[in-house]
Structure formats: structure tokens, C-alpha cells
Amino acid sequence: ALKPQKISTSQSGFALMQPLLADLPHEEFWVVYLNNSHRVLGYECISKGGITSTIADVRAIFSQALSRNATALVLAHNHPSGRNEPSASDIALTKKMVEAGRIMDINVLDHLIIANHTYYSFADDGLI
């Protein structure tokens, strides 16, 4: 499948990240960096964690965003358990990222939790 060059919906974010994250035995946290028209500037794995958690460093994420001149981000991580509900720490991290982005004029568009072949979108659920 062709990787989307533009992230306009949670579905297009899922299409980009699902092949990278779906069948891993551990958690990984990825960030997709976007320009003003939400075209993909690049994406990278910020951290690899254990079976149940990973650490996402807010400063590292925004320093990368600034160096790439990104104006928007999509966050993504996987749940190897196959459950796509966000944990309390997923929700707390998302709020922290949105706040940090607001201060720097970098829009956090969504946070996707990839659970094998399904996903959860914070944006679709009104949490961003």
C-alpha cells in the first residue's frame, strides 16, 4: 500500500503508522511531523519500551519538530496487548503535548493508539 503523503484524517494516520506498529511485541512511540497543509515531513520512533509502556520525552519531540519546521504533529504508539483504549498515562501525556504545542504554535492534531488492526484516535473521540 502507498504511504499517505498527507494526514487529513485519523484513518490516514493509521494507514501510515499501522504497518510500522501493528505486530510488535513491545511498545513504540512515534511522531509524524507535518507542515502547514498537513503534508508529511517525516516520522520517527522516539522511544521503544517494554511490553506495557514507553517513555515519550516532550522536549525531544518538540526539538525535532522545530528543527524540521513542522507546524503540526500526529503522535502514535502501539498497545501490544491488542486493546486500543487509552491508559491514564496516555491521556496525561497527550494533554501535556497539546499544551506544549499550543505555546510553540505547533498543533498536535491527533494521538493514535494502534492495536494490531484497530486503532483509537484522541481527535475522533474529542480528547484533543
C-alpha positions as CSV (number, residue, x, y, z in Angstrom):
1,A,0.0,0.0,0.0
2,L,1.1,3.5,-0.7
3,K,2.0,5.5,2.4
4,P,-0.1,8.7,2.6
5,Q,1.8,11.9,2.0
6,K,-0.8,13.9,3.8
7,I,-2.6,13.2,7.1
8,S,-6.1,14.6,6.9
9,T,-8.0,12.1,9.0
10,S,-7.3,9.6,11.7
11,Q,-7.7,6.9,9.0
12,S,-4.8,8.3,7.0
13,G,-2.6,8.5,10.2
14,F,-3.5,4.8,10.9
15,A,-2.6,3.9,7.3
16,L,0.8,5.4,7.7
17,M,1.6,4.0,11.2
18,Q,-0.1,0.6,11.2
19,P,2.5,-1.2,9.1
20,L,5.2,0.0,11.5
21,L,3.5,-0.7,14.7
22,A,0.8,-3.4,14.4
23,D,2.6,-6.6,15.2
24,L,5.4,-5.6,17.5
25,P,5.9,-7.4,20.8
26,H,6.8,-4.2,22.7
27,E,5.5,-0.6,22.8
28,E,7.0,2.1,20.5
29,F,6.2,5.8,20.4
30,W,6.3,7.5,17.1
31,V,5.8,11.1,15.9
32,V,4.7,12.2,12.5
33,Y,5.9,15.7,11.6
34,L,3.7,17.8,9.3
35,N,3.8,21.1,7.5
36,N,1.0,23.7,7.3
37,S,-1.0,21.8,4.8
38,H,-0.5,18.6,6.9
39,R,1.9,17.0,4.4
40,V,4.3,14.5,6.0
41,L,7.7,16.0,6.5
42,G,9.0,12.9,8.2
43,Y,8.3,10.4,11.1
44,E,10.4,8.7,13.6
45,C,10.4,6.4,16.5
46,I,11.0,8.4,19.7
47,S,11.2,5.5,22.1
48,K,10.9,1.8,22.4
49,G,9.6,0.4,25.6
50,G,8.7,-2.7,27.4
51,I,5.7,-4.8,27.0
52,T,3.4,-2.3,28.8
53,S,5.0,1.2,28.5
54,T,7.3,3.5,26.7
55,I,8.7,7.0,27.6
56,A,7.9,9.9,25.3
57,D,10.2,12.9,26.0
58,V,8.2,16.1,25.3
59,R,11.4,18.2,24.9
60,A,12.9,15.8,22.4
61,I,9.7,15.6,20.3
62,F,9.4,19.4,20.1
63,S,13.1,20.0,19.4
64,Q,12.7,17.7,16.4
65,A,9.6,19.4,15.3
66,L,11.3,22.8,15.5
67,S,14.4,21.6,13.6
68,R,12.1,20.2,10.8
69,N,10.0,23.4,10.7
70,A,6.9,21.3,11.5
71,T,3.7,23.2,12.3
72,A,1.7,20.1,13.3
73,L,2.3,16.6,14.8
74,V,0.5,13.3,15.0
75,L,1.5,11.1,17.9
76,A,1.2,7.3,17.6
77,H,2.0,4.4,19.8
78,N,1.0,0.8,19.9
79,H,-0.5,-1.5,22.5
80,P,0.9,-5.0,22.0
81,S,-2.0,-6.3,24.2
82,G,-4.3,-5.6,21.3
83,R,-6.5,-3.3,23.5
84,N,-6.9,0.1,22.0
85,E,-8.3,2.0,25.0
86,P,-6.0,4.9,26.2
87,S,-4.5,4.5,29.7
88,A,-4.5,7.3,32.2
89,S,-0.8,8.0,31.3
90,D,-1.7,8.1,27.6
91,I,-4.3,10.7,28.4
92,A,-2.0,12.7,30.6
93,L,0.9,12.7,28.1
94,T,-1.5,13.8,25.3
95,K,-2.7,16.8,27.4
96,K,0.9,17.7,28.1
97,M,1.9,17.5,24.4
98,V,-1.1,19.6,23.3
99,E,-0.3,22.3,25.9
100,A,3.4,22.4,24.9
101,G,2.4,22.6,21.3
102,R,0.0,25.4,21.9
103,I,2.8,27.5,23.4
104,M,5.0,26.9,20.4
105,D,2.3,27.2,17.8
106,I,2.7,23.5,16.8
107,N,-0.6,21.8,16.5
108,V,-0.9,18.3,18.0
109,L,-3.6,17.0,15.6
110,D,-4.1,13.5,17.0
111,H,-2.7,10.8,19.1
112,L,-3.3,7.3,17.7
113,I,-3.1,4.1,19.7
114,I,-2.5,1.2,17.3
115,A,-3.7,-2.2,18.5
116,N,-2.9,-4.6,15.7
117,H,-5.6,-3.9,13.1
118,T,-7.7,-1.4,15.0
119,Y,-6.9,2.0,16.4
120,Y,-8.1,4.6,18.9
121,S,-8.0,8.3,17.9
122,F,-7.9,11.0,20.6
123,A,-9.1,13.6,18.0
124,D,-12.1,11.5,16.8
125,D,-13.1,11.0,20.4
126,G,-12.9,14.7,21.2
127,L,-10.0,14.5,23.6
128,I,-7.8,16.8,21.5
